């Protein structure tokens, strides 16, 4: 007779597998994901609180940012303690410290990341600042002997990505880029990559990365920054400019909305591009490398008066790889593909049961087109041109990574302990963000721009494009490599 506990565990397993298959995974793959998830939970439970890791957080507390969400992924691990919080906005650091303390952690508060890094008991620095601060904080942390979890996009420029890779190699620190699609979302993106790399689709011809267009603002009024915000420190290495906030308080050049200014980010090219172009690199087996050419096929002229969002509202960027594969990063105008089906051979259905016959051109995700079949994957579903592409087990599963992590933070915590490379290490995260950056450079040089790119030397065949691989830092700031 089975023990009651075994019956309970078996019932839980069936429920978990049912949930995974209901989400769209084929049964054979759901078993892989479930087994990996159970192992991760067991490893987490067995983690010793005596061998704990102290986390310090830089750029945390904004209700609109990823920082507190990432903290939520780290909080379940009993071996992790959260001991420090830093932000240049006192409202944010106070909010974060209050959450930490409510969760039972003793926390030090800072407005200067260098002071947090100097705190001797900090083992790990989590960088959740705006993009233009990522490299400076991550490099300083690694040089101080700290391991780093850095939100995506890993850097603001190609030069910064190469600098992070160099320092990580020299210091032998563990760095995880926050590209969680490689671990999470039911492993659907990993399934798409394994199918692509297995040869089931034949030679990959194109991958559409549907990443959405950038919002437009027009002029935004210059106003006094909030008294709680150290605006000069927020700007950091970027040029000194006024703080801007629209009358309805929805548009700004600061918290969250910084994404739509090339001064601090790269718009959707580095926002969603850092996710989906990363998956394209994975599907093509190009981690640590990249395309050999990039073209700005379409680039709707952005607002250029200097007082409003200046990223391209609509765009299409084509990357060409040495093997002939093309990757297209685009706003919301992808191919309208008919006949894609789920693992069961049926059209995808909405929550209210309505069948979706065609793939909507605006659907966010990756469309992978091979000579023998097509797969579309998003954070919500995966479909293919033939159900067998999904439903039949792969005979030879490609080795994309030694393990099958189902939690991005868990993978990082484990690697800090073992000193193994995490699934989105600096070679992966840096390589993928470089692809994003060279696309943004092509866009900024204008529609019709065609550039050759050497993924080994990290140089264009164009001096104007090469001049945009790095950016000058404001006086008082320097990229120390």
C-alpha positions in Angstrom: 0.0 0.0 0.0 1.3 3.5 -0.8 2.0 5.9 2.0 -0.4 8.8 2.2 2.5 11.2 1.6 3.3 9.3 -1.7 -0.3 9.6 -2.8 -0.2 13.3 -2.0 3.0 13.8 -3.9 1.8 11.8 -6.9 -1.4 13.8 -6.9 0.6 17.0 -6.8 2.8 15.7 -9.7 -0.3 15.0 -11.8 -1.8 18.4 -11.1 1.5 20.1 -12.0 1.8 18.2 -15.2 -1.8 19.0 -16.1 -1.1 22.7 -15.4 1.9 22.7 -17.7 0.2 20.9 -20.5 -2.8 23.2 -20.1 -0.4 26.1 -20.6 0.6 24.7 -23.9 3.6 22.4 -23.3 3.5 18.9 -24.8 3.3 16.1 -22.2 6.8 14.8 -22.9 8.3 18.2 -22.4 6.1 19.0 -19.3 7.7 16.0 -17.6 11.2 17.5 -18.2 10.1 20.9 -16.8 8.3 19.4 -13.8 11.3 17.3 -12.9 13.6 20.3 -13.1 11.2 22.4 -11.1 10.9 19.7 -8.3 14.7 19.4 -8.1 15.0 23.2 -7.8 12.5 23.2 -5.0 14.3 20.4 -3.2 17.6 22.2 -3.6 16.1 25.4 -2.2 14.7 23.6 0.8 18.0 21.9 1.5 19.9 25.1 1.3 21.7 25.9 4.6 20.8 29.1 6.3 24.3 29.0 7.9 25.9 29.4 4.5 23.8 32.4 3.7 24.4 35.1 1.1 23.9 38.8 1.8 22.3 40.8 -1.0 22.6 44.5 -1.5 20.3 46.3 -3.9 21.2 49.3 -6.1 18.4 51.2 -7.7 15.4 49.7 -5.9 12.1 50.9 -4.6 10.4 52.5 -7.5 6.9 51.1 -7.8 7.3 51.2 -11.6 10.6 49.5 -11.8 11.7 45.8 -11.9 13.7 46.1 -8.7 11.1 45.0 -6.2 9.8 42.3 -8.6 13.3 40.9 -8.8 13.5 41.1 -5.0 10.3 39.0 -4.9 12.1 36.2 -6.9 15.0 36.2 -4.4 12.9 36.4 -1.2 11.9 32.7 -1.0 15.5 31.5 -0.7 16.3 31.0 3.0 20.0 31.2 2.4 19.6 34.7 1.0 19.5 37.7 3.3 18.8 41.3 2.1 21.0 43.7 4.1 21.3 46.9 2.0 19.3 49.1 -0.3 20.5 52.1 -2.3 18.7 54.6 -4.5 19.2 58.2 -5.5 15.5 58.9 -4.7 14.9 58.7 -1.0 11.3 57.7 -1.5 12.5 54.6 -3.2 15.1 53.6 -0.7 12.7 54.2 2.2 10.0 52.0 0.4 12.5 49.2 -0.2 13.9 49.3 3.3 10.4 49.2 4.7 9.6 46.1 2.7 12.8 44.4 3.6 12.3 45.1 7.3 8.7 43.9 7.2 10.1 40.7 5.7 12.5 40.3 8.7 15.7 41.7 7.3 18.0 44.2 9.0 18.9 46.7 6.2 21.3 49.6 5.7 20.2 52.5 3.5 22.4 54.4 1.1 22.1 57.0 -1.6 25.6 56.2 -3.0 26.2 52.7 -4.5 29.9 52.9 -3.7 29.1 53.0 0.0 26.9 49.9 -0.4 29.6 48.1 -2.3 32.1 48.9 0.5 29.8 47.3 3.1 32.0 44.3 3.9 29.2 41.8 4.6 27.6 42.3 1.2 28.3 39.2 -1.0 26.0 40.0 -4.0 25.1 43.3 -5.6 21.8 43.4 -7.5 21.7 46.2 -10.1 18.2 47.3 -11.0 19.1 50.9 -11.9 18.2 52.6 -15.2 20.3 51.2 -18.1 22.9 54.0 -18.2 24.1 53.0 -14.7 24.3 49.3 -15.2 28.0 49.0 -16.3 29.5 51.4 -13.7 27.8 49.7 -10.8 28.3 46.1 -12.0 32.0 46.7 -12.8 32.6 48.4 -9.4 30.9 45.6 -7.6 32.9 42.9 -9.4 36.2 44.7 -8.8 35.3 44.8 -5.1 34.9 41.0 -5.0 31.1 40.9 -5.2 29.0 38.7 -7.5 26.3 40.5 -9.5 22.7 40.1 -10.7 22.2 42.8 -13.3 18.9 43.6 -14.9 18.6 43.6 -18.7 19.6 45.2 -20.9 23.0 44.6 -19.5 24.5 47.9 -20.8 23.9 51.1 -22.6 26.6 50.7 -25.2 28.7 48.0 -27.0 31.8 49.3 -25.3 30.2 48.8 -21.8 29.2 45.2 -22.7 32.8 44.4 -23.7 34.1 46.1 -20.5 31.7 43.9 -18.3 32.9 40.8 -20.1 36.5 41.7 -19.6 36.1 42.5 -15.9 34.0 39.4 -15.2 36.7 37.2 -16.8 39.5 38.9 -14.8 37.8 39.0 -11.5 36.2 35.5 -11.9 33.0 36.9 -10.4 29.6 35.4 -11.2 27.2 37.7 -13.1 23.7 36.8 -14.2 21.9 39.0 -16.7 18.1 39.3 -16.0 17.0 37.6 -19.2 14.6 35.3 -17.4 13.0 33.9 -20.6 15.8 31.4 -20.7 14.6 29.8 -17.4 11.0 30.8 -16.8 7.7 31.2 -18.7 7.2 27.4 -18.5 10.4 26.8 -20.4 8.5 27.6 -23.6 11.3 29.7 -25.0 13.8 26.9 -24.2 11.5 24.4 -26.0 11.5 26.7 -29.1 15.3 26.9 -28.9 15.7 23.2 -28.5 13.4 22.5 -31.4 15.3 25.0 -33.5 18.7 23.6 -32.6 17.7 20.0 -33.0 17.2 20.4 -36.8 13.5 19.6 -36.6 12.6 22.8 -38.5 15.4 22.3 -41.0 17.7 25.2 -41.7 16.4 28.3 -39.9 15.6 30.9 -42.6 14.2 33.8 -40.5 13.3 34.7 -37.0 10.9 37.6 -36.4 11.3 39.3 -33.0 8.1 41.2 -32.5 9.1 43.7 -29.8 6.6 46.6 -30.1 7.0 50.2 -31.1 8.1 53.1 -29.0 5.7 55.6 -27.5 5.8 59.3 -28.6 5.5 62.3 -26.3 6.2 65.5 -28.1 7.7 68.3 -25.9 7.8 67.6 -22.1 8.1 70.6 -19.8 11.3 71.2 -17.8 10.4 71.5 -14.1 12.1 71.3 -10.7 12.9 67.7 -9.8 11.2 66.3 -6.6 13.1 67.2 -3.5 13.6 63.6 -2.7 15.4 62.9 -6.0 19.1 63.7 -6.5 18.7 64.5 -10.1 22.4 65.2 -10.8 23.3 61.8 -9.4 20.5 60.1 -11.4 21.9 61.5 -14.6 25.3 60.2 -13.6 27.6 59.8 -16.6 25.1 61.2 -19.1 24.9 64.9 -20.1 23.5 67.5 -17.6 19.9 68.3 -18.7 16.7 69.5 -17.0 14.3 67.2 -15.3 11.1 66.9 -17.3 7.6 66.0 -16.3 4.4 66.4 -18.3 1.4 68.2 -16.8 -0.4 64.8 -16.4 2.7 63.4 -14.7 2.7 60.5 -17.1 5.7 61.4 -19.3 9.2 62.2 -18.0 12.9 61.6 -18.7 13.3 59.8 -15.4 11.7 56.9 -13.6 10.5 54.1 -15.9 10.0 56.5 -18.9 13.8 56.9 -19.3 13.4 53.8 -21.7 12.2 56.1 -24.5 15.3 58.3 -24.5 18.5 57.2 -26.3 20.4 59.1 -23.7 19.6 56.5 -21.0 18.4 53.4 -22.9 17.6 52.1 -26.4 13.8 52.0 -26.5 12.1 48.8 -27.4 15.3 47.7 -29.2 17.0 47.1 -25.8 13.8 46.8 -23.7 12.0 43.9 -25.3 14.8 43.3 -27.8 17.1 42.2 -24.9 14.5 39.4 -24.4 13.6 38.3 -27.9 16.9 39.0 -29.7 18.5 37.0 -26.9 16.1 34.1 -27.7 17.0 34.4 -31.4 20.7 34.2 -30.6 19.9 31.1 -28.5 17.9 29.5 -31.3 20.7 30.0 -33.8 23.4 28.8 -31.4 25.1 32.2 -31.6 25.8 33.0 -28.0 29.1 34.8 -27.8 28.9 35.8 -31.4 26.4 37.6 -33.6 25.3 38.7 -37.1 27.7 39.8 -39.9 25.4 42.6 -41.2 22.6 44.8 -40.0 20.2 47.0 -41.9 17.7 49.6 -40.9 14.9 48.5 -43.3 12.4 51.0 -41.8 13.0 53.8 -39.3 10.2 56.2 -38.7 11.8 59.5 -37.9 11.6 60.2 -34.1 11.0 63.4 -32.3 14.3 65.3 -32.3 13.7 68.6 -30.4 15.6 67.4 -27.4 12.7 67.8 -24.9 10.7 64.6 -25.6 11.0 60.9 -26.3 13.5 60.3 -29.1 13.4 56.6 -29.8 12.0 55.4 -33.1 8.2 55.0 -33.0 8.1 52.4 -35.8 11.0 50.3 -37.1 12.2 47.2 -38.8 15.9 46.1 -38.4 17.3 43.1 -40.3 20.3 41.2 -39.1 22.0 38.7 -41.4 24.1 35.8 -40.0 27.1 34.1 -41.6 24.9 31.0 -42.3 22.4 33.0 -44.2 19.7 33.2 -41.4 18.0 36.5 -41.0 16.6 37.9 -37.8 14.2 40.8 -38.0 13.5 43.1 -35.0 10.3 44.9 -35.6 7.5 46.9 -33.9 4.1 45.4 -34.2 3.9 44.5 -37.9 5.0 40.9 -38.2 3.9 38.3 -40.7 0.2 37.2 -40.5 0.7 33.4 -40.4 -2.3 31.1 -40.9 -2.7 27.6 -39.7 -0.5 27.5 -36.6 -1.7 24.9 -34.1 -1.1 23.8 -30.6 0.5 20.5 -29.5 -2.9 18.9 -29.9 -3.3 20.0 -33.5 -6.0 22.6 -32.7 -6.1 26.4 -33.3 -5.1 28.4 -30.2 -8.1 29.6 -28.2 -8.7 32.7 -26.2 -9.8 32.5 -22.5 -13.4 32.7 -23.5 -13.0 29.8 -25.9 -12.8 31.7 -29.2 -10.5 30.0 -31.8 -7.7 32.1 -33.2 -7.1 31.0 -36.8 -4.2 33.3 -37.8 -1.3 34.7 -35.9 -1.9 38.4 -35.4 0.9 40.6 -36.8 1.0 42.6 -33.5 1.5 39.5 -31.3 4.6 39.9 -29.1 7.0 37.0 -29.4 9.4 35.1 -31.7 8.3 33.6 -35.0 10.9 31.0 -36.1 10.7 29.9 -39.7 12.7 27.0 -41.0 12.8 25.1 -44.3 10.6 22.3 -42.8 8.3 24.1 -40.3 7.5 27.1 -38.2 7.2 27.8 -34.5 5.8 30.9 -32.7 6.6 31.4 -29.0 5.5 34.0 -26.6 5.2 34.3 -22.8 1.7 32.9 -23.0 1.7 30.2 -25.6 3.7 28.2 -28.2 2.2 27.0 -31.6 3.6 25.4 -34.7 2.8 24.8 -38.4 2.4 21.1 -37.5 1.4 19.6 -34.2 4.1 16.9 -34.5 6.8 19.6 -34.2 5.7 20.1 -30.6 4.1 16.8 -29.7 6.8 14.3 -30.7 9.7 14.1 -28.3 13.1 15.2 -29.6 15.3 12.1 -30.1 18.5 14.1 -29.5 17.9 16.9 -27.0 20.4 19.8 -27.7 22.6 20.6 -24.8 21.7 24.3 -24.4 23.0 24.5 -20.8 24.2 21.8 -18.4 21.0 22.1 -16.3 17.4 23.0 -16.9 16.7 25.9 -14.5 13.1 26.9 -14.0 13.9 30.0 -11.8 16.4 32.6 -13.0 17.2 33.7 -9.5 17.6 30.1 -8.3 20.1 29.5 -11.1 22.1 32.6 -10.0 22.1 31.7 -6.3 23.3 28.1 -7.1 26.1 29.4 -9.4 27.3 31.9 -6.7 27.7 28.8 -4.5 29.2 26.5 -7.1 31.1 29.2 -9.1 29.6 27.8 -12.3 28.5 30.0 -15.1 24.8 31.0 -14.9 22.5 30.6 -17.9 22.8 34.3 -18.8 26.4 35.0 -18.0 28.3 38.0 -19.4 29.1 36.2 -22.6 25.4 35.5 -23.2 24.0 38.8 -21.8 26.7 40.9 -23.3 26.5 39.2 -26.6 22.7 39.6 -26.9 22.7 43.3 -25.8 25.4 44.0 -28.4 23.0 42.7 -31.1 20.4 45.1 -29.7 22.9 48.0 -29.7 24.1 47.6 -33.3 20.5 47.5 -34.4 19.8 50.8 -32.6 22.9 52.3 -34.2 21.6 51.4 -37.6 18.3 53.0 -36.8 19.9 56.2 -35.6 21.9 56.5 -38.8 18.6 56.4 -40.7 16.3 54.3 -42.8 18.2 52.4 -45.5 21.4 52.2 -43.5 23.3 49.0 -44.3 26.3 48.0 -42.2 28.7 45.1 -42.1 29.6 43.9 -38.6 32.4 41.8 -37.4 31.2 39.8 -34.3 34.8 39.0 -33.4 36.4 42.5 -33.5 33.1 44.2 -32.7 33.6 46.8 -35.4 31.5 48.1 -38.3 32.7 48.9 -41.8 31.5 52.5 -41.2 33.4 55.1 -39.1 30.2 57.0 -38.1 28.7 53.7 -36.8 32.0 52.8 -35.0 31.9 56.2 -33.3 28.6 55.2 -31.7 29.9 52.0 -30.1 30.7 54.0 -27.0 29.6 57.4 -25.6 31.6 60.1 -23.7 31.0 60.2 -20.0 30.3 63.4 -18.1 33.2 64.9 -16.1 33.6 63.0 -12.9 32.6 59.6 -14.3 34.9 57.0 -15.9 34.5 53.4 -17.1 37.2 51.7 -15.1 38.4 48.6 -16.9 
